[in-house]
């Protein structure tokens, strides 16, 4: 009889624990807000320069963007400085012209072999922070032209903070040919100070906690390769590879 009573008590405790657990799960689920994408738009998850509202308003979006611009999290990816753009390829700027980038070391003008930007790489155990906002579908061509060397991927189901309705969420990930881990040799690998300043602008906008979370979820780089770069207009640039990269988005 005592043994039956003990078993009965354990069953009651287990059912009580299960009920509380389910209530908590439902509570968490109900707190997840809806991010609704309006007709004629898609959503973008920015994890690098696209975290800066000031930056995306200088050529990528209208000058006075009034849509949602929200802190968000992407699961299943890690962030690193592994996108590498070869200096042998012309770089397109928002003014529609192509340039080459270099830095000056004392009296020497140096064109580094690779210029590095942020990238995301699949990693099921990692979550990164970033920014969620909307883009008119008609502007996707502008984004794709800006993100040459990347591929646009659908990350709708990997956004943690919101239930997405009305369309997809895209992010840009480096194509395999452009993935290179940087070393500490600035003649081979360069990170532009101007790019770092765009990130600083984003941190100023979003605050210290956002910046701290960014640093905790981003692979570091050696400060030796962070340089104040300059650009020179590339007249008659070789565009064969550029045309090939643009065709990927069609």
LODO-757510 format. One record per residue (C-alpha): residue in one letter; chain; x, y, z. Coordinates in nm, 3 decimals, always signed. Layout:
// residues N
+---+---+---------+---------+---------+
: r : c :       x :       y :       z :
+---+---+---------+---------+---------+
: A : A :       X :       Y :       Z :
...
+---+---+---------+---------+---------+
// end
This chain:
// residues 250
+---+---+---------+---------+---------+
: r : c :       x :       y :       z :
+---+---+---------+---------+---------+
: X : A :  +0.000 :  +0.000 :  +0.000 :
: X : A :  +0.282 :  +0.242 :  +0.090 :
: X : A :  +0.461 :  +0.156 :  -0.233 :
: X : A :  +0.145 :  +0.229 :  -0.438 :
: X : A :  +0.108 :  +0.564 :  -0.263 :
: X : A :  +0.469 :  +0.655 :  -0.341 :
: X : A :  +0.421 :  +0.570 :  -0.708 :
: X : A :  +0.103 :  +0.779 :  -0.714 :
: X : A :  +0.283 :  +1.080 :  -0.563 :
: X : A :  +0.563 :  +1.050 :  -0.820 :
: X : A :  +0.308 :  +1.043 :  -1.101 :
: X : A :  +0.141 :  +1.357 :  -0.967 :
: X : A :  +0.478 :  +1.534 :  -0.941 :
: X : A :  +0.570 :  +1.433 :  -1.294 :
: X : A :  +0.236 :  +1.555 :  -1.431 :
: X : A :  +0.276 :  +1.883 :  -1.241 :
: X : A :  +0.629 :  +1.929 :  -1.377 :
: X : A :  +0.512 :  +1.851 :  -1.731 :
: X : A :  +0.226 :  +2.099 :  -1.702 :
: X : A :  +0.455 :  +2.378 :  -1.580 :
: X : A :  +0.705 :  +2.301 :  -1.858 :
: X : A :  +0.433 :  +2.317 :  -2.125 :
: X : A :  +0.298 :  +2.643 :  -1.984 :
: X : A :  +0.644 :  +2.797 :  -1.993 :
: X : A :  +0.700 :  +2.677 :  -2.350 :
: X : A :  +0.364 :  +2.819 :  -2.462 :
: X : A :  +0.444 :  +3.144 :  -2.285 :
: X : A :  +0.775 :  +3.176 :  -2.470 :
: X : A :  +0.608 :  +3.092 :  -2.800 :
: X : A :  +0.334 :  +3.350 :  -2.748 :
: X : A :  +0.592 :  +3.622 :  -2.679 :
: X : A :  +0.747 :  +3.575 :  -3.023 :
: X : A :  +0.644 :  +3.879 :  -3.226 :
: X : A :  +0.532 :  +3.876 :  -3.587 :
: X : A :  +0.749 :  +4.045 :  -3.849 :
: X : A :  +0.516 :  +4.110 :  -4.140 :
: X : A :  +0.669 :  +4.183 :  -4.480 :
: X : A :  +0.448 :  +4.410 :  -4.694 :
: X : A :  +0.355 :  +4.332 :  -5.053 :
: X : A :  +0.627 :  +4.407 :  -5.304 :
: X : A :  +0.905 :  +4.368 :  -5.045 :
: X : A :  +1.142 :  +4.113 :  -4.899 :
: X : A :  +1.327 :  +4.122 :  -4.568 :
: X : A :  +1.703 :  +4.141 :  -4.526 :
: X : A :  +1.919 :  +4.021 :  -4.238 :
: X : A :  +2.231 :  +4.235 :  -4.214 :
: X : A :  +2.525 :  +4.113 :  -4.008 :
: X : A :  +2.805 :  +4.345 :  -4.124 :
: X : A :  +2.788 :  +4.680 :  -4.301 :
: X : A :  +2.411 :  +4.631 :  -4.344 :
: X : A :  +2.372 :  +4.673 :  -3.968 :
: X : A :  +2.433 :  +5.046 :  -4.020 :
: X : A :  +2.121 :  +5.241 :  -4.109 :
: X : A :  +2.336 :  +5.531 :  -4.219 :
: X : A :  +2.521 :  +5.308 :  -4.464 :
: X : A :  +2.216 :  +5.147 :  -4.624 :
: X : A :  +2.063 :  +5.491 :  -4.672 :
: X : A :  +2.359 :  +5.603 :  -4.885 :
: X : A :  +2.277 :  +5.429 :  -5.210 :
: X : A :  +2.110 :  +5.104 :  -5.106 :
: X : A :  +1.781 :  +5.238 :  -4.967 :
: X : A :  +1.587 :  +5.561 :  -4.991 :
: X : A :  +1.753 :  +5.846 :  -4.803 :
: X : A :  +1.490 :  +5.853 :  -4.532 :
: X : A :  +1.406 :  +5.490 :  -4.459 :
: X : A :  +1.097 :  +5.468 :  -4.236 :
: X : A :  +1.038 :  +5.091 :  -4.235 :
: X : A :  +1.114 :  +4.844 :  -3.955 :
: X : A :  +1.480 :  +4.830 :  -3.854 :
: X : A :  +1.511 :  +4.578 :  -3.572 :
: X : A :  +1.778 :  +4.393 :  -3.381 :
: X : A :  +1.749 :  +4.020 :  -3.451 :
: X : A :  +1.934 :  +3.689 :  -3.427 :
: X : A :  +2.025 :  +3.429 :  -3.686 :
: X : A :  +2.084 :  +3.072 :  -3.573 :
: X : A :  +2.295 :  +2.813 :  -3.749 :
: X : A :  +2.574 :  +3.044 :  -3.867 :
: X : A :  +2.897 :  +3.189 :  -3.734 :
: X : A :  +3.040 :  +3.525 :  -3.842 :
: X : A :  +3.399 :  +3.571 :  -3.959 :
: X : A :  +3.623 :  +3.787 :  -4.177 :
: X : A :  +3.650 :  +3.518 :  -4.442 :
: X : A :  +3.506 :  +3.693 :  -4.748 :
: X : A :  +3.808 :  +3.783 :  -4.961 :
: X : A :  +3.784 :  +4.006 :  -5.269 :
: X : A :  +4.091 :  +3.979 :  -5.498 :
: X : A :  +4.256 :  +4.310 :  -5.582 :
: X : A :  +4.281 :  +4.188 :  -5.942 :
: X : A :  +3.904 :  +4.234 :  -5.970 :
: X : A :  +3.754 :  +4.583 :  -6.001 :
: X : A :  +3.536 :  +4.687 :  -5.708 :
: X : A :  +3.199 :  +4.848 :  -5.779 :
: X : A :  +3.105 :  +5.153 :  -5.570 :
: X : A :  +2.756 :  +5.306 :  -5.520 :
: X : A :  +2.845 :  +5.574 :  -5.779 :
: X : A :  +2.847 :  +5.298 :  -6.043 :
: X : A :  +3.222 :  +5.324 :  -6.107 :
: X : A :  +3.497 :  +5.068 :  -6.052 :
: X : A :  +3.800 :  +5.122 :  -5.831 :
: X : A :  +4.119 :  +4.960 :  -5.703 :
: X : A :  +4.215 :  +4.983 :  -5.338 :
: X : A :  +4.558 :  +5.033 :  -5.187 :
: X : A :  +4.727 :  +5.156 :  -4.872 :
: X : A :  +5.045 :  +5.353 :  -4.818 :
: X : A :  +5.331 :  +5.220 :  -4.606 :
: X : A :  +5.575 :  +5.507 :  -4.557 :
: X : A :  +5.650 :  +5.590 :  -4.923 :
: X : A :  +5.531 :  +5.262 :  -5.073 :
: X : A :  +5.194 :  +5.217 :  -5.243 :
: X : A :  +5.073 :  +4.864 :  -5.173 :
: X : A :  +4.787 :  +4.682 :  -5.344 :
: X : A :  +4.704 :  +4.393 :  -5.110 :
: X : A :  +4.626 :  +4.058 :  -5.265 :
: X : A :  +4.290 :  +4.022 :  -5.088 :
: X : A :  +4.049 :  +4.265 :  -4.922 :
: X : A :  +3.841 :  +4.106 :  -4.646 :
: X : A :  +3.483 :  +4.161 :  -4.539 :
: X : A :  +3.246 :  +3.983 :  -4.305 :
: X : A :  +3.090 :  +3.651 :  -4.397 :
: X : A :  +2.864 :  +3.387 :  -4.245 :
: X : A :  +2.949 :  +3.017 :  -4.239 :
: X : A :  +2.709 :  +2.742 :  -4.137 :
: X : A :  +2.754 :  +2.626 :  -3.778 :
: X : A :  +2.459 :  +2.459 :  -3.608 :
: X : A :  +2.584 :  +2.550 :  -3.259 :
: X : A :  +2.612 :  +2.926 :  -3.315 :
: X : A :  +2.378 :  +3.227 :  -3.306 :
: X : A :  +2.478 :  +3.572 :  -3.431 :
: X : A :  +2.313 :  +3.909 :  -3.387 :
: X : A :  +2.228 :  +4.147 :  -3.666 :
: X : A :  +1.954 :  +4.364 :  -3.811 :
: X : A :  +1.623 :  +4.283 :  -3.977 :
: X : A :  +1.461 :  +4.529 :  -4.220 :
: X : A :  +1.264 :  +4.539 :  -4.545 :
: X : A :  +1.374 :  +4.607 :  -4.903 :
: X : A :  +1.155 :  +4.670 :  -5.211 :
: X : A :  +1.184 :  +4.376 :  -5.450 :
: X : A :  +1.276 :  +4.624 :  -5.722 :
: X : A :  +1.592 :  +4.714 :  -5.524 :
: X : A :  +1.724 :  +4.358 :  -5.504 :
: X : A :  +1.928 :  +4.412 :  -5.821 :
: X : A :  +2.109 :  +4.700 :  -5.649 :
: X : A :  +2.184 :  +4.482 :  -5.348 :
: X : A :  +2.304 :  +4.192 :  -5.563 :
: X : A :  +2.538 :  +4.423 :  -5.755 :
: X : A :  +2.679 :  +4.550 :  -5.427 :
: X : A :  +2.727 :  +4.196 :  -5.292 :
: X : A :  +2.922 :  +4.045 :  -5.582 :
: X : A :  +3.116 :  +3.739 :  -5.466 :
: X : A :  +2.835 :  +3.649 :  -5.228 :
: X : A :  +2.524 :  +3.442 :  -5.286 :
: X : A :  +2.182 :  +3.547 :  -5.160 :
: X : A :  +2.035 :  +3.275 :  -4.937 :
: X : A :  +1.696 :  +3.230 :  -4.772 :
: X : A :  +1.727 :  +3.241 :  -4.390 :
: X : A :  +1.357 :  +3.288 :  -4.308 :
: X : A :  +1.334 :  +2.982 :  -4.085 :
: X : A :  +1.657 :  +3.068 :  -3.902 :
: X : A :  +1.546 :  +3.404 :  -3.758 :
: X : A :  +1.502 :  +3.347 :  -3.386 :
: X : A :  +1.321 :  +3.655 :  -3.262 :
: X : A :  +1.021 :  +3.680 :  -3.493 :
: X : A :  +0.762 :  +3.479 :  -3.679 :
: X : A :  +0.807 :  +3.589 :  -4.038 :
: X : A :  +0.499 :  +3.647 :  -4.252 :
: X : A :  +0.450 :  +3.779 :  -4.605 :
: X : A :  +0.778 :  +3.683 :  -4.772 :
: X : A :  +1.134 :  +3.558 :  -4.737 :
: X : A :  +1.427 :  +3.688 :  -4.534 :
: X : A :  +1.755 :  +3.694 :  -4.725 :
: X : A :  +2.118 :  +3.717 :  -4.619 :
: X : A :  +2.440 :  +3.715 :  -4.820 :
: X : A :  +2.700 :  +3.440 :  -4.784 :
: X : A :  +3.038 :  +3.423 :  -4.960 :
: X : A :  +3.072 :  +3.196 :  -5.261 :
: X : A :  +3.321 :  +2.915 :  -5.206 :
: X : A :  +3.582 :  +3.076 :  -5.435 :
: X : A :  +3.585 :  +3.388 :  -5.217 :
: X : A :  +3.626 :  +3.220 :  -4.878 :
: X : A :  +3.976 :  +3.274 :  -4.737 :
: X : A :  +4.084 :  +3.305 :  -4.375 :
: X : A :  +4.298 :  +3.619 :  -4.322 :
: X : A :  +4.653 :  +3.607 :  -4.189 :
: X : A :  +4.849 :  +3.890 :  -4.024 :
: X : A :  +5.027 :  +3.996 :  -4.345 :
: X : A :  +4.876 :  +4.324 :  -4.476 :
: X : A :  +5.038 :  +4.276 :  -4.815 :
: X : A :  +4.828 :  +3.966 :  -4.858 :
: X : A :  +4.519 :  +4.045 :  -4.650 :
: X : A :  +4.361 :  +4.383 :  -4.577 :
: X : A :  +4.059 :  +4.502 :  -4.380 :
: X : A :  +3.968 :  +4.859 :  -4.463 :
: X : A :  +3.941 :  +5.109 :  -4.180 :
: X : A :  +3.643 :  +5.262 :  -4.361 :
: X : A :  +3.458 :  +4.929 :  -4.335 :
: X : A :  +3.540 :  +4.907 :  -3.966 :
: X : A :  +3.404 :  +5.261 :  -3.924 :
: X : A :  +3.071 :  +5.150 :  -4.072 :
: X : A :  +3.053 :  +4.884 :  -3.801 :
: X : A :  +3.136 :  +5.147 :  -3.539 :
: X : A :  +2.846 :  +5.355 :  -3.667 :
: X : A :  +2.616 :  +5.054 :  -3.625 :
: X : A :  +2.739 :  +4.999 :  -3.270 :
: X : A :  +2.677 :  +5.364 :  -3.188 :
: X : A :  +2.321 :  +5.324 :  -3.315 :
: X : A :  +2.244 :  +4.996 :  -3.140 :
: X : A :  +2.439 :  +5.039 :  -2.816 :
: X : A :  +2.702 :  +4.866 :  -2.606 :
: X : A :  +2.515 :  +4.538 :  -2.548 :
: X : A :  +2.469 :  +4.492 :  -2.922 :
: X : A :  +2.839 :  +4.561 :  -2.979 :
: X : A :  +2.938 :  +4.317 :  -2.704 :
: X : A :  +2.720 :  +4.045 :  -2.854 :
: X : A :  +2.867 :  +4.111 :  -3.198 :
: X : A :  +3.223 :  +4.072 :  -3.067 :
: X : A :  +3.134 :  +3.753 :  -2.880 :
: X : A :  +2.989 :  +3.597 :  -3.196 :
: X : A :  +3.258 :  +3.705 :  -3.446 :
: X : A :  +3.595 :  +3.547 :  -3.514 :
: X : A :  +3.869 :  +3.806 :  -3.443 :
: X : A :  +4.137 :  +3.925 :  -3.684 :
: X : A :  +4.489 :  +4.055 :  -3.634 :
: X : A :  +4.489 :  +4.435 :  -3.606 :
: X : A :  +4.800 :  +4.449 :  -3.829 :
: X : A :  +4.580 :  +4.406 :  -4.136 :
: X : A :  +4.345 :  +4.695 :  -4.048 :
: X : A :  +4.459 :  +4.982 :  -4.271 :
: X : A :  +4.340 :  +5.322 :  -4.387 :
: X : A :  +4.286 :  +5.242 :  -4.754 :
: X : A :  +4.263 :  +5.467 :  -5.057 :
: X : A :  +4.101 :  +5.411 :  -5.393 :
: X : A :  +4.190 :  +5.494 :  -5.748 :
: X : A :  +3.950 :  +5.493 :  -6.040 :
: X : A :  +3.995 :  +5.187 :  -6.262 :
: X : A :  +3.957 :  +5.291 :  -6.624 :
: X : A :  +3.871 :  +5.012 :  -6.866 :
: X : A :  +3.849 :  +4.749 :  -6.590 :
: X : A :  +3.837 :  +4.378 :  -6.680 :
: X : A :  +3.470 :  +4.294 :  -6.636 :
: X : A :  +3.448 :  +3.931 :  -6.751 :
: X : A :  +3.445 :  +3.794 :  -6.393 :
: X : A :  +3.212 :  +4.072 :  -6.278 :
: X : A :  +2.961 :  +3.981 :  -6.547 :
: X : A :  +2.986 :  +3.614 :  -6.444 :
: X : A :  +2.925 :  +3.700 :  -6.078 :
: X : A :  +2.623 :  +3.916 :  -6.165 :
: X : A :  +2.470 :  +3.628 :  -6.362 :
: X : A :  +2.456 :  +3.416 :  -6.043 :
: X : A :  +2.168 :  +3.628 :  -5.913 :
: X : A :  +1.946 :  +3.580 :  -6.220 :
+---+---+---------+---------+---------+
// end
